[in-house]
Amino acid sequence: MVRIKVPATTANIGPGFDSLGCALSLYAVIDFEETDAGLLIDGCEPAYQNEENLMVAAYDLTMKRLNMQRKGLHIRFHSDIPISRGLGSSAALLVAGSMAANVLHGNTLDKGEILNICNQIEGHPDNVAPAIYGGLTASLVEADKPYSVRYPINEQACFCVLIPNFQTSTHEARKILPAQVDFKDAVYNVSRTAVLCRALETWDEELLTIALNDRLHQPYRSQLIHEYDKIRQICLKHGAAAFFISGSGPTCIALSKHADFSKRLAEDLKQCRHLWQAFDLKADLKGVESEEI
């Protein structure tokens, strides 16, 4: 039996649409045990206790890469990562399934191969990469092959994650984006993405405030998030260096150097129409971990 621990992730960070992601200190812990036959999944909704579960899909694809075939599998699932909230819950399942198959069968695949397998299912590596490598990552895909590099992130960086009591559809979040963008807006994002990576390393708050701005996705996706402007103003009022949508939403993140930033927001959040839960997280620097038990 193997236990896999995978961090939540935030992707599409500011101007880094479909590229920048960061692992966070919120986790899914999943046990995988091979059996003689069948599939048993404990700990998740009945609708996901089947072959279509992303954990199983990634497990089976990894087995295929190893020229092997699954017999039976018992999965015990526990996750603190909320579903469909923009914190990489799908990526965590994929990484867990692929890593489990690898570890249970000789641990012969490196993390680059795990990334490639997961990307075949996910279609974009911006959540998968930080879940695997930890920390801040920038990723791209060339000729169907994903590439990812890791950047240092300042230890002062604190991520106050604001999770509402409603979901947004990833399909709708993609659909609302424009088919074409102005050249000047593309330049705006490219320049800020490059600067942002350095600003997150040095914790230059002035640069962080500027570099986390975006023109490609957040102006559109914010329309799908109830009370977005109100939540943003609350966070900036209380000293956040920057504020951005996590993934495709609806979760938003206030970036600051205050480990208890959520406490500053508590009274104002009570005045909101929707229930917003705020959690103070740090960057996870380890990425996926495995333990044979």
N, C-alpha and C positions, 0 to 999 in steps of 0.2 A: 504494500500500500504506500502511496505517496501523498503528501500534503503539499498543496500549491497555494502560495500567498501572492496575490496580485494587487497592485495599487490602483486606485481610481486615477483618472487622468482628466486634465482639461486641455482641450485642443482648439484650433482656430484662434489662438491667443492674439487679440488685437488685430494687427495688420497681417499676421501670419496665417492667412486662410489656407486650410488644407495642408499646412506645413508644420507650424510650431505647436508643440505639445509639452506638457509637464506632468510628471507623476506626482500624486498627492498622498498625504498620510491618512488615507481612508481605504479599507481593504475588503477584498473577498478572500475567504479561506475555504478551500475545496479539497476534499479527500477523494482519491481515485483508487479503486481496488479492482483488479481483474478477477473475473469469475469464469466458470466453465461455459456459461451461456446466458443470454438474456441481457436486458438493460433495466437497471433500477436507479432512480434518481430521487433522493430524499432532500427536503428542505426548500423546494421551490413550488410554485403554483402547478397544479395538475396539467395545465395547458402546455407546460414546458417539459414535462416528464416523458420525453419521447425522442426519437431519432433526429428530429428537427432542431433540437437544442443546439445552440452554437458550440457548447463545450464538446458535444458528441461529434459534430461536424468537423471541428478542428482536430479532435482526437483521431478520427478516421482518416482524415487527409494526411496527418502526420504518419499514421501507420502505413498508408499507401506509399509515402515517401521512403519509408523504411523497408518496403517490399514485404509487409506483413499485413495480417487481417485480424481485426478484433474478434474475439470470441464472446466473452461476457464482460459486463462492466457495472460496478456499483459506485455511484457518485453520491457523496454527502456534501451538500451545498450550504454554505453560510456566507452572506454578503451584507456589508454595511453600505454598499454603493447603491444608491437609488436607481431604479429603472426609468429609462426615457426622460432623464433630467439633464443630459449634457455632461455627464461625468464618466463616460467611457465604460458603462456597464457591459456593453456588447464586446468591446475590445478585451475586457478582463476575462470574459468567458472564453473567447478564442485563445488568448494567451495561456490560460489555465489548461484547456484541453490539449493544446499542442505540446506544452511543456510536460504535462503528465505522461503522454504517450512516449515522449522522448526519454524521460527519466526512467520509466518502467521498462524500457527496452534498450538499455545500454548507454543512454546519455551521449549519443554519438553526434547529434546535431548541434551546431553552434547557434548563438542567438540570431545571427544573420539569416540562417535557414529557418528558424522559428518565425522571424519577421516575414520572410517570403511566403511561408505557408499561411500565416494569418492574413496577410494582405490579399491573398488569392480569394479569400472569403469576404473580407471587409471592404476591399476595393480602394482603400486609401489608408496610409500608414500613420497619420498624425496622432491618433489615439493609441494604436498598437505599439508604436516605437517607444514612447515613454513608459508604457506598461512593462515592456521587456527590459529596457536599459536603465530606467529610472532617470530622475533629473529632468532637465530641459533638453528637448531634441528638436532638430529641424529635419524634415524628411521630404523626399521627392520620389517620383516613379519615372523610370526611363525604360522603354521597351518592356513594360509589364514587370520590371524588377524594381523593388523598393530599395532606397538608400537612406540611411539615417546617420546624422552626426550628433554628438552630445556636447552641450555647452555648459560651462560652470554657472551656478546660480548662487547668488549671495545668501549667506546664512541668515541675514536679517529678513529676507523675504517671507512675509506671512500672507496666506491666502484665506480671506474670510469668504467662505462659500455660502451664498444665499440661495436656498432651495425653496421654491414655492409649492403650494399644495395643488398644482395643476401641471399637466404635461403639455409638451408641444410635439407635433409630428415632425420627424426628420424629413419625411417626404414633403410636407408643407414648407419646412424651413429651406429646403432646396428649391422648391418651386417658386418661392417668392423672390429669389435672386434674379437679377437681370441677365439676359443672354449675352449682352455686350456691355463693356464699360468704357468710359472715356480714357484716353491715353494718359491724361494728367492724373487721373485717379489711380491708375496702375502704377505710375511713377511715385505717387504719394505713398502707396502701400509698400512698394519695394524698398524705398529709402528708409522708411520707418522700421521695417522688419530687420534690416541689417543693424540699425542703431539699437533696436530693442534688445537684441542678444547681448550686446556689450553693456547696456544699462542694467540689465538683470544681474550681470556678473558684478558690477561695481556698486550697485545700488545708488545710482544717480537719480534722485527723485524728480528733478526738473526734466531730465531726458525721458524718464519713465512716463511722466504725465503726457509728454508730447508724442513719444514713440508708440504708445499703446492706442493711439487714435487710428481709425480705419474708415475706408470709404467703400469697401467691396461687399461686405456682408452685414455688419452690425446695423447700419442705418435701415436696412430692410427687415432683418430678423427681429429687431427690437419691437417692430409693429405687432409681432405675434406674442409678445410677453406683456401680460397685464401689469400695469403700474411700473413699467421699466423706468420711465423718467423720474418718477417719485423715488424709487429705490436708489437710483443713481445719485440723485441730489442728496439724499440722506447720507450716503456713504462719503461723498465728497465733502459734505458739511462737517463730518466728524473726522476728517483728515486723511482719507484714503489718497494714496499717490495716484491711483488710477482705478478704473472700473471697466469691466469688459464682460461680454457674454461667454459662458463656458460651452464649448462645442456648438451645437445648434440651439442651445437653450433648453428649457427656460432658466436654468441655473445661471446666476451671475456671480462674479467674483470681484471683491474689493481688495486691491493689493496695497499692503501697508507694511510697516515695520513693527506693528503692535500685535503681540501674541494674543491679546485679549480684545481685539477690535470688536468682536461681536457684542461685548458688553456695552460698548458705546452706542450701539444701534438699538438696543433692546426696547427702550421706551418709544422711539419713533416707529419701530416696526409694529408695535401694538396698534398704531393708528391706521395701518394699512387695511385695505378691504380684504385682501387675500392673506392667508397665513404664510409668512415667510420665516423659515428656520435658518438661523445663522450659525455656522460652525467655523472655528479657527483651525486651519490646517497648515502644515509646512510641506515643503517639497520632499517627496520620497526620493532618496538618492540611490536606492538599491535595485529597484525594479522587481520583476518576478523572482520569487525564491521557492526552492523546493526542499522537502525534508522527507526522507523515507521513515515510515513509522510502523 
